[in-house]
Amino acid sequence: MRTIVALENRFNRTPDGRVWSQGWLDYSFWQRYLDVFDEVRIVARLRDLDQAPPGALRADGTRVSFVPVPYYIGPWQFVRRCLASRRALRAALRGNDAVILRVPGWTGSMLAGALHAADR
């Protein structure tokens, strides 16, 4: 079974498709989810960069992938990207994936709304 994990953290993606964390949410963090689920799909804000920032840690890997939500910082950028974010979150829901909402935060809250609208 797959799971979707929605969280507020921001990540960086390089042109080779690799996703990088500048914090503690690197690939090793997601291993605990792989003890239970076959695949983990993280729904989070992704920013495209030419290269990984200094000190960044790889966040994706075998059986761990990312579903991008438009990147924003702060409430004004969120307002401008709200509709695109809602569309991305609805598209992230596939089949009978288990869903883990790491809240509080807009990403988890909007995905909860999408789940409710889909009677899930």
Phi, psi and omega in degrees: 000143177265158171228151173250132177243118179257128180212166186274346185296155179250144182229166179243143178237132179265164184303337178281002178089355179287147181247138187235143177249140175258014180226216186267358183268057178272184184304323182297330178299322186282351180301324180300326178288326180289346173292337184248321186249152179286329183212145177239128176243119183263127178259112185202167177288130179238134176247131178276128178231157178291325179212159180294141177296154177304134178081359181292149179246144180295131183253333179262173179168199181304121177068010176233118181227171183238143172250114186285138170247142180310136184282132175210157173228123176086167186292326182289318176293324177301315181301318181291334184249008185301310181297317178296323178295316179299318179298316180297320180292319177297320180292335181290335181283117179231136172050226183251034178304141169289149182234129176243122181254113176268100186242163011278160177157159182293320183299308179297320181294318179292323178292324175300319177297320178295321177297315179298316179297331180267011182056041178244000000 
